Amino acid sequence: MRPIATRKVEENRLRPLRVLVLSQNFWPEPIPKPLDLAEALRDEGKTVEVLTGFPNYPDGKLYPGYRLSLLRRETIAGIRVRRTFLYPYHGRSLVGRMINYASFMLSAIVAGVVSSPFDVMYVWHPPLSIGIAAAVIGALRGRPFVYDVQDIWPESAIASGFLRAGRLSRWMSAVEKFVYRQADHILVVTDGAKRNLVEKGVPEEKITVAPHWYDDSDLRLTAAEAREEVREREGWGGRFVVMFAGNLGMMQGLDTVVRACRELPANTNVLVCLVGDGLDRKRLVGLAKELDVEDRLRFVERKSSSAMGGYFAAADALLVHLRASPLGPLIIPTKTIAYLASGKPIVMATAGASADLVEQAKAGVVLTPDDPARLARAMMDLSRTDEETRSEMGRRGRRFFEERFTREATLPKYIAILASSASRGREKSPG
């Protein structure tokens, strides 16, 4: 008769993979990847549960239809979601941010310890505090976690102006290295990020460069008439619209974009549209009024992901701006992938991995950030470029996306890594 432990290992191997997705932010917040991955795992026959907070990002206000409580259960897209308490905040106060992060970290540990059985955790980072929660849950439950590192902390916190180099950042560096040691495997989005972690002592074989993917179903379903409908609703008329879509935060350095509008000719046909919300929006609106560029710059409220297909269709070019920082080689904003998928030419005003993608794809123009005059010239030059040349830029970007960044192209790597981590966890703890 086979030993009980052996039988349990065999039974575990036969049942579907059970994944706990741990992410402080989740739908309806504009952080698509945790939901995308959960849906993809569900479609692959895996058992998925999500542990998250109450939606309040990016403005720090609780979303309509939600009230704070210790625990709320709901089902989203057929996926069980458990929301646990946090202090809603996303402002400039360091204390407020720390309370926000710490409150979710502590409540997530409690909820994670009593959550349904799982084989492996997928953990979406940032913030760094979620790595502490994952390490504690993993240790108490005897289960591994795969750590998907989108922003390298504390570097990104310093670059965004949220944190200054000093005692706190050194403490965060120590925490960062602790979390990396506890993770079974680490995912990053660029080779530069992998080098950064290796330099911090993470074994190279523990890190996988796994690109973002983008679910382009809303783009593919967007009717051609959506372009005219959006342009008419927003009052864009026949102007050449350069659109930035996403978080209006400090790290984006969008004051450069506002100042670039001042460099545009007074009678220009170029119209810059900032679609989204974020910590820096109020200041940017004030700066636009101060510089008297409201005839060349429009602010549009944040739109749902399903609505963005129409806005991408309505734009003539799409803009990325990230202020100069050492983080350039380490990150690729998700909007870059969405822009490639949209089939529109891209104005890439940053340096690093995102700029490399646009150059490789030949999908637009690349220039250095933090230069309003040069950005204005680039937008004007693109508006004067013949339509067929611009369309070919968009087509090249779309082909580049289809080859590298669809869910079908990237998901197998994620599933294989999660399954491998789960297998190692079962060998250590077969129960």
C-alpha positions in Angstrom: 0.0 0.0 0.0 1.4 3.4 -1.0 2.2 5.8 1.9 -0.4 8.5 2.6 2.0 11.3 1.7 2.7 9.7 -1.7 -1.0 9.4 -2.4 -1.6 13.1 -1.5 1.2 14.2 -3.8 -0.4 12.2 -6.7 -3.9 13.6 -5.9 -2.5 17.1 -5.8 -1.0 16.7 -9.2 -4.3 15.5 -10.7 -6.5 18.3 -9.5 -6.7 21.7 -11.2 -4.1 24.3 -10.2 -5.5 26.6 -7.5 -4.2 30.1 -7.6 -4.7 33.0 -5.1 -4.3 36.3 -6.8 -3.1 38.9 -4.3 -3.3 42.5 -5.4 -4.1 45.7 -3.5 -5.8 47.1 -6.6 -8.3 45.2 -8.7 -11.2 45.9 -11.1 -13.0 48.3 -11.3 -9.7 50.2 -10.6 -7.7 50.9 -13.8 -5.1 48.1 -13.1 -6.1 45.6 -15.7 -3.5 42.8 -15.4 -4.7 41.1 -12.2 -8.2 40.6 -13.6 -6.8 39.7 -17.1 -4.6 37.0 -15.5 -7.5 35.7 -13.3 -9.8 35.4 -16.3 -7.1 33.7 -18.3 -6.4 31.2 -15.6 -10.2 30.6 -15.3 -10.4 30.0 -19.0 -7.6 27.5 -18.7 -9.6 25.5 -16.2 -7.6 26.7 -13.1 -9.3 27.5 -9.8 -8.9 31.2 -9.0 -9.6 33.4 -6.1 -8.7 37.1 -5.7 -7.7 38.8 -2.5 -7.8 42.6 -2.8 -8.8 45.9 -1.2 -11.7 48.2 -1.6 -11.5 50.2 -4.9 -10.2 53.7 -4.4 -7.3 54.2 -6.9 -6.3 56.6 -8.4 -7.9 59.4 -6.5 -8.1 57.8 -3.1 -11.9 58.0 -2.9 -14.0 54.9 -2.4 -15.8 53.9 -5.6 -19.6 54.3 -5.7 -21.5 51.2 -4.5 -18.8 50.3 -1.9 -18.7 50.8 1.8 -15.7 50.0 4.0 -15.9 46.9 6.0 -13.6 44.2 7.3 -14.6 41.8 4.5 -16.7 41.8 1.4 -17.2 38.9 -0.9 -18.3 39.3 -4.5 -18.0 37.6 -7.9 -16.5 39.3 -10.9 -16.5 37.7 -14.3 -17.2 34.4 -12.6 -14.2 34.8 -10.2 -14.5 34.8 -6.5 -13.2 38.1 -5.1 -12.6 38.8 -1.4 -12.1 42.4 -0.5 -10.6 43.3 2.8 -10.2 46.5 4.7 -7.9 49.4 3.8 -7.6 53.1 4.5 -8.6 54.8 1.2 -5.9 57.3 0.2 -3.8 58.2 -2.8 -2.6 61.8 -2.1 0.8 63.4 -1.5 1.1 62.7 2.2 3.7 60.1 3.0 1.8 59.3 6.2 -1.4 58.8 4.4 0.2 56.6 1.8 1.9 54.5 4.5 -1.4 54.0 6.4 -3.0 53.0 3.1 -0.4 50.4 2.4 -0.1 49.2 6.0 -3.8 48.8 6.5 -4.2 46.6 3.5 -1.1 44.6 4.3 -2.4 43.7 7.8 -5.9 42.9 6.7 -4.7 40.9 3.8 -2.6 38.8 6.0 -5.6 38.0 8.2 -7.8 37.3 5.2 -5.1 35.3 3.4 -4.5 33.0 6.4 -8.2 32.0 6.3 -8.8 32.0 2.6 -9.7 29.0 0.5 -7.0 26.4 -0.1 -4.5 27.3 -2.9 -1.4 25.9 -4.4 0.4 29.1 -5.3 -0.1 32.9 -5.0 0.3 35.3 -7.8 1.3 38.7 -6.3 1.0 42.0 -8.1 3.5 44.6 -7.0 3.4 47.6 -6.2 3.3 48.5 -3.4 6.2 46.9 -1.6 4.1 46.2 1.5 2.1 43.6 -0.4 5.3 41.6 -0.7 5.4 41.5 3.1 1.8 40.2 3.2 2.6 37.6 0.6 5.7 36.4 2.6 3.7 36.1 5.8 0.7 34.3 4.1 3.0 32.0 2.3 4.9 31.1 5.4 1.8 30.5 7.5 0.0 28.5 4.7 3.1 26.7 3.6 2.6 27.8 0.0 4.9 29.6 -2.5 4.3 32.9 -4.2 5.3 34.3 -7.6 6.1 38.0 -7.4 5.2 40.1 -10.4 7.3 43.3 -10.0 6.0 46.2 -12.1 7.9 49.0 -10.3 11.3 48.6 -8.6 11.0 49.9 -5.1 12.3 52.0 -3.5 13.7 53.5 -6.7 10.3 54.2 -8.2 9.0 55.8 -5.0 12.0 58.1 -5.0 11.7 58.9 -8.7 8.0 59.8 -8.3 8.7 62.2 -5.5 6.8 60.1 -3.0 10.0 59.3 -1.0 13.3 60.8 -0.4 16.6 59.0 -0.2 17.5 58.4 3.4 16.8 56.2 6.4 13.3 55.2 5.2 14.4 54.3 1.7 17.3 52.2 3.2 14.8 50.4 5.3 12.6 49.8 2.3 15.6 48.4 0.4 16.1 45.9 3.2 12.4 44.9 3.0 12.7 44.6 -0.7 15.6 42.2 -0.5 13.7 40.2 2.2 10.6 39.8 -0.1 12.8 38.8 -3.0 14.4 36.0 -0.9 10.9 34.8 0.2 9.4 34.7 -3.3 9.6 31.4 -5.1 9.9 33.2 -8.4 10.0 36.8 -9.6 8.6 38.2 -12.8 9.9 41.5 -14.3 9.0 43.3 -17.6 12.4 44.3 -18.9 16.0 43.0 -19.0 17.1 46.1 -17.2 14.8 45.3 -14.3 16.3 41.8 -14.2 19.8 43.2 -14.1 18.8 45.5 -11.2 17.6 42.6 -9.2 20.6 40.4 -9.9 22.8 43.3 -8.7 20.8 43.2 -5.5 21.7 39.6 -5.0 18.7 37.8 -6.5 19.8 34.6 -8.2 19.4 35.0 -12.0 17.6 31.7 -12.4 14.9 33.0 -10.0 13.9 35.8 -12.4 11.9 35.7 -15.6 11.4 38.6 -18.0 7.8 38.3 -18.9 6.2 41.1 -21.0 2.9 42.7 -20.4 0.0 41.6 -22.5 -3.0 43.6 -23.5 -6.5 42.3 -24.1 -7.4 44.1 -27.3 -11.0 42.7 -27.6 -12.5 46.1 -27.0 -10.3 47.6 -29.8 -11.3 44.8 -32.2 -15.0 45.3 -31.4 -14.9 49.1 -31.8 -16.9 50.1 -34.8 -15.4 52.5 -37.3 -18.1 55.0 -36.5 -16.8 55.2 -32.9 -14.1 57.6 -34.0 -16.6 60.2 -35.3 -19.0 59.6 -32.4 -16.2 60.3 -29.8 -14.8 63.3 -31.7 -18.2 64.8 -32.0 -19.0 64.3 -28.3 -15.7 65.7 -27.2 -15.8 68.6 -29.6 -12.5 67.7 -31.3 -13.9 68.4 -34.8 -11.3 68.0 -37.6 -8.2 68.7 -35.4 -5.2 66.5 -35.1 -5.6 64.9 -31.7 -2.6 63.7 -29.8 -3.9 61.7 -26.8 -2.3 60.7 -23.5 -4.3 58.1 -21.7 -3.8 56.9 -18.2 -2.5 58.0 -14.8 -1.9 61.7 -14.5 0.8 61.2 -11.8 4.0 62.8 -10.7 6.2 60.3 -12.5 4.7 61.1 -15.8 6.0 64.6 -15.8 3.1 65.9 -17.7 3.9 69.6 -16.9 6.2 69.1 -19.9 3.2 68.3 -22.1 1.3 71.3 -20.8 4.3 73.5 -21.5 4.7 72.0 -25.0 1.2 73.2 -25.8 2.4 76.7 -25.1 5.1 76.1 -27.8 2.5 75.2 -30.4 1.5 78.0 -32.8 -1.6 79.9 -31.7 -3.6 78.8 -34.7 -2.4 75.2 -34.6 -4.6 72.3 -35.7 -2.9 70.1 -33.0 -5.0 69.4 -30.0 -3.5 67.5 -27.0 -5.9 65.5 -24.9 -5.1 64.1 -21.5 -7.6 61.3 -20.7 -7.5 60.0 -17.2 -7.1 61.0 -13.6 -4.4 61.0 -10.9 -2.5 62.8 -8.2 -1.2 65.5 -10.5 -4.4 66.3 -12.4 -5.5 69.4 -10.3 -2.0 71.0 -10.6 -1.9 70.4 -14.3 -5.3 71.9 -14.9 -4.1 75.0 -13.0 -0.9 75.2 -15.0 -2.9 75.0 -18.3 -5.0 78.0 -17.1 -1.9 79.9 -16.0 -0.2 79.3 -19.4 -3.4 80.1 -21.3 -3.2 76.9 -23.4 -6.8 75.7 -23.0 -7.4 76.1 -26.8 -4.7 73.6 -27.4 -5.1 71.2 -24.4 -8.2 69.3 -23.2 -8.6 67.3 -20.0 -11.0 64.3 -20.3 -12.2 62.4 -17.3 -11.1 58.8 -16.8 -12.9 56.3 -19.0 -13.6 52.6 -18.5 -11.4 50.1 -20.3 -14.3 49.2 -22.5 -14.7 52.8 -23.6 -11.1 53.4 -24.4 -11.3 51.5 -27.7 -13.4 54.4 -29.0 -11.0 57.0 -27.7 -8.0 55.3 -29.2 -9.9 55.2 -32.5 -10.7 58.9 -32.2 -7.1 59.9 -31.7 -4.7 60.6 -34.5 -1.5 59.9 -32.4 -0.9 58.6 -28.9 1.5 60.1 -26.4 3.8 58.6 -23.7 5.8 60.9 -21.5 7.8 59.8 -18.5 10.2 62.3 -16.9 13.9 61.4 -17.0 14.9 59.0 -14.2 17.1 55.9 -13.7 13.9 53.9 -14.0 13.7 54.2 -17.8 15.4 50.8 -18.5 13.4 49.1 -15.8 9.8 49.7 -16.7 7.4 49.6 -19.6 4.1 51.4 -18.9 1.1 49.2 -19.8 -0.2 52.0 -22.0 2.7 51.4 -24.4 1.3 48.0 -25.2 -2.2 49.3 -25.6 -0.9 52.0 -27.9 0.8 49.4 -30.1 -2.4 47.4 -30.2 -4.4 50.4 -31.2 -2.6 50.7 -34.5 -2.0 54.5 -34.1 1.4 56.3 -34.4 3.1 56.9 -31.1 4.9 59.9 -29.8 7.3 58.4 -27.2 8.8 61.1 -25.1 11.0 59.0 -22.7 14.1 57.0 -22.7 14.6 53.3 -21.9 12.7 50.1 -22.5 9.4 51.8 -23.8 11.4 53.9 -26.3 13.3 50.8 -27.4 10.0 49.0 -28.2 8.7 51.9 -30.4 12.0 52.1 -32.2 12.1 48.4 -32.8 8.5 48.4 -34.1 9.1 51.6 -36.2 5.7 52.6 -34.8 6.3 56.3 -34.2 8.7 59.0 -33.1 11.0 58.8 -30.1 12.4 61.8 -28.3 14.0 62.7 -25.0 11.6 63.7 -22.2 11.4 67.0 -20.3 11.8 69.1 -23.4 8.6 71.1 -24.2 9.9 72.7 -27.4 11.1 69.5 -28.9 7.8 67.7 -28.0 5.8 70.5 -29.6 7.9 70.2 -32.8 7.5 66.4 -32.8 3.7 66.8 -32.6 3.6 69.4 -35.3 5.8 67.4 -37.6 3.7 64.3 -37.1 0.5 66.3 -37.9 2.1 67.5 -41.2 3.2 64.0 -42.1 1.1 62.4 -44.9 -1.7 60.2 -43.7 -0.4 57.0 -45.4 3.0 57.3 -43.6 1.2 57.7 -40.3 -1.1 54.8 -41.0 2.0 52.6 -41.8 3.5 53.5 -38.4 0.3 52.3 -36.8 0.2 49.1 -38.8 3.8 48.3 -37.9 3.0 48.8 -34.2 -0.1 46.6 -34.5 2.0 43.8 -36.1 4.6 44.1 -33.4 1.9 43.8 -30.8 0.4 40.7 -32.4 3.8 39.0 -32.4 4.8 39.7 -28.8 2.1 41.0 -26.5 -1.2 39.2 -27.0 -2.5 37.1 -24.2 -2.0 34.0 -26.4 1.6 34.8 -26.9 2.5 35.5 -23.3 0.1 33.6 -21.0 1.7 30.2 -21.4 4.8 31.5 -19.7 2.8 32.8 -16.7 0.9 29.5 -16.3 4.1 27.4 -16.6 5.8 29.5 -13.9 2.8 29.3 -11.6 2.5 25.6 -12.1 6.2 25.0 -11.5 6.1 27.0 -8.3 3.1 25.1 -7.1 4.8 21.8 -7.9 7.8 22.9 -5.8 5.5 23.9 -3.0 3.7 20.6 -3.0 7.0 18.7 -2.7 7.9 20.7 0.4 4.4 20.5 1.9 2.3 17.7 0.3 -0.7 18.2 2.5 
